[in-house]
Amino acid sequence: MEKDRRKFLVGIAQAISFSAVGGTAVAGFVEENKDKPLTLRPPGALPEKEFLATCIRCGLCVEACNNRENVPIIDGKKATTLQLATPSDNVAMGTPFFIARTNPCYACDDFPCVTACPTDALSEENLKGKNGKEPSIDNAKIGVAVIDPSSCIAYWGLQCTACYRACPEIDKAITIEWKQNKRTGKHAYRIPIVHQDACIGCGLCEEACVTEVSAIKIFPKEVVLGKAGDRYVKGWDKEDQQRVKNASTKTTTKTGRSHKSAVDNLNEGVSWE
C-alpha cells in the first residue's frame, strides 16, 4: 500500500513538473514571437507586425542567402548574413534576421532572399522606391546608420574613413565633411555624415568600424527617425510642399505641455516678484 501511495505521489509530481515545463515553453514561444523593436530584417521586409503575421518561418530566405552566387569568403568561411532565430536570440522564433556587426547584409543586386520568399513577407514592392519602377537594392530600407560622435575616432581628429569606404552607397548614404581642427590649427577633421534617405541599413559600415565597440550602428528606421508632421514644411523644397498639399488645417500636436497655455509655458520658472 505504501509503495503504491509513493508511486502515485511521484506520478502527480512528474505531471505537475511536465505541465510547468510545457507552460514555460509555450510562454517562451509567445514571448519570443512578439515583435522586437531592434531586430534587423532582410531587405524588402514588411513592417514588423505585418512581417510576423505573414512570415511562415520556412527558412527559404536564409537558404537563398547562404547559397547565393559570389558569396564572400572571409577567413576561409562563407560570409553568410541571414539566420533563423532560436529561443536564445531574443528575436521572434524561426524568423530571419541578421547582426550587422558580425554578419552584415551584402546588398546583393538580385536580392535572392526576397525572390525566395513564398508569402511576400519579403516583398519586391518594397524595393521599388518612390518612382515605382523596377525593384532595386538601392531602395531597401532595412534600417539607418547612427554615429556616436563621442566614440567615433574621426570626430576626435584621427584620420579614419572605414565606414565611408565600406558603404555600398558611397557618397550618397555616407559622405565626408571637412572641418578645421581648431585644437591644432593645422589639421582637418574628416567627419562621416549619414544621409538617412539614401542609407539602406545593410550594416557594412558597422562591420567595418575599427573601434572596439562600433561607433556606427544600424537601427530600424522607425526606432531612430522622428516625423515632422503636416504642420511644418520646407518652404524652399517643392517635393516637401507636395507632402503637405492635402494636409488638414485642423491637425494638432499634443505634448506634455499642451494642457497649459502658450503664455504659461513661456513664463514657466519665471518669478515676477
N, C-alpha and C positions, 0 to 999 in steps of 0.2 A: 504493500500500500504506500509506504513512504517513498519507495523507488518510483512508483507511478506518479506520485504527487510532485516529486522533484522533477521528473521528466516533463510534466505538464507545465510547471512554472518556468522551466528552461525554454519550452516552446513558446510561451507567452512573451518572454523576454526577447527571444530571437525575432518574433513577429513585430514587436514594438521597434526593435533596432532596425530591421529591414524597412519598416514603414518610415522611420525617421530619415534613413539614408535616401530612400526614394523621394521623400518630400524635399529633402535638401537638394537632390539632383534636379527635380522639377523646378524648384525655386531658383536654382542656379541657372537653369536654361532660360527661364523667364527673364531673369535679371540680365543675362548676357545678351538677350535679343532685344533689349531696349536700345534706342539709338544713342550712340556715344558721340558727343559733340566734337571731339578732336580726331576722329577717325578719318584717314585719308583713303578715299575710294579710287578705283580705276577711272581713266578718262571716260567721259560721257555718262557718268552715273546720274541717276535721277536724284532729286532732293532726298535727304537721308530717310525720312519716314516713308516716302514713296518707294525708295530703293529697298528698304527692309520688307515692305509688303509685296514687292514684285520679284525680288531675287529668290530663286528656288534652291540655292546652296548646291548647285550641281558641280561647281568647280571647273567648268569648261573654260572660263576666262583665265584661270590660273594655269591650266594646261596649255592654253594657246600662248600665254606669256612665256612660259618655260620652254616651249618648243618653237618659238618664233625664229625666223631667219636672222642671221648676223647677230646672234647673242654674244655680247662682250664676254671675253674670258679674262677674269681677274684672279691672279694668284692660282692659276690652274683650275678655277671653278667657274661655272656658268654664273653670270651676273643676272640672276632672276629677280623679279620685282614683287609680283603678287604672291600672297599666301592666303590660305583659308584659316580663319580664326578658330582657335581652340579655346576651351574654357579658361585657360590661364592668360589669354591675350587681352582681356578686358575690352573685347570687341564682340558684337553680335555673332554668336557661334555659327561657324560654317560659311560666313560671308567673306568676300575677298577684300583685302586691304594691303597697304604697304607701309613700311617705315622709311621715311626719306633719308635719315642719317646713314643707314646701312644698306638699304635696297631701294634707291630712288626709281622713279619711272623714267625710262629712256626715250620717251616721246617718239615711239615708232610712227613713221609716216602712214603705215597701213593699219595702225591700231588693231591688231589681231584679237585682243581681249574683247573689244567692243563687238566686232563682227561674229565672235563665237557665242555671244550671249543669246539664248533662245527666247528670252522674255522681254527684252528691251529694258531691263533694269540698267543696262549699259546701252545707251541709245545713240545712234549716229546723228539723230536730230539735234542732240545737244552739242554736236561738234560742227554745226553749220554756221554758227555765229550770227551776227546781226543781218548780214546780207542774204541769208537763207540759201546760199549756193551749195556747192559740193562740200561735204564734211572734211574738216582738216584738223589735225592735231594742234595746230596753232590756235584753235578756238576752244581748246579744253579749259575747263575751269575747276581743276582738281582742288586748288587752294591758292593761297597767296603767300609770298615770302615776306617775312618781317625781320628787320635787322635790329639787334640790340647794340646801340652805339657805345654802351659802357664796356662791352667786351670785344667789339669788332676792332682789330688792331689797325685797320685803315683809318678809323676815327681817332686813334691815338697819334697818328702821323707816320706809322710804319707803312712801308710800301707793300701792299697786298691787293691783288685783283683776282683771287682764286674763284670767288663766286661769279664774278663778271665773265671770266673766261670759260667757266663751266656751263653757263646759261645757253640753252639751245635757241633762245630768243635774244641773243646778244645785241646790245644797242637798242633794244626795244623794251624788254622786260627789266633789264638792269643796264643802267648807264653809269658812267664815271663822271663825277663832278669835281672839278679842280678848285681848291681853295687855298689861300695863303696861310701858311703856318706862322702865326704871329709870335709863337713862343721862340722860334729860332730866327725868324725874319729872312731866312734863306731858302727854306724848303716849301713844298706844296703838299697839301692833303689831297689824296685821290680817293674820294668818298663814293662808295657804291650807293646808288639810288634805285629803289624798286618802283616800277610803274605797274600798279595793280591791274590796270586794264589790259596789259599785254602779258602779264605773268600767268603761266598755265598751271603752276603749282607742282611741277614734276619732281622737285627736290634735289636736282643735280647740284644746285648751289649749296644746299645744306650738307650734302655728302662731301663736297669739295672743301668746305670751310676748314681752315688749318688750326683753329683754336681747339682746346681740349673738349669743351662743350660748344657745339656750333653756335656762332654768334648770329647766324641767319637760320630761321626755321620756317617750315611750311605749316600753315594753319588753314582749316576750311574757311572760305571767304565769309560765310555767314557768322563766324565767330569773331573775326577781326574787323570787318568793314562796317562802317556806320551807314546811315541813309539820311540825306539832307531833307527829303520830303518835298512836297509840292509848294511849300511856302517860300522856298529860296531858289533862285535861278542865276546862272551865269549870264548876265545881260549881254556879254560880248561873244557868247558862244551860240551859234544858230542851232546846233544839234540839241543843246541843253534847253533852248527855248521851246523846241518841239516837244521835249519831255513833259513840259507843264502846260502845253497848249490847251488841253481839255481838263485841267485841274479845277477842282471845285473851289470857289471863293469862301466856302464855309469850313474849310479844313482848319482844324485846331491842333496844337501840340500841347499836351498836358505833361507837366513835370511835378516834382515835389514842391515847387514854388507856386504852382498855378492857383492855389487856394487864397493867395494874397494878391492884393492889388499891385500894379506896377510901381506906384509911389512907395508903398510899404517895403517892397523888395529893394528898391534903390536906397531907401533910408535905413535898411537893416543894420543894426550895430552902431548907428549914429545917435549920439546924445545931444539934445538941443538945450540942455540946462547949463 
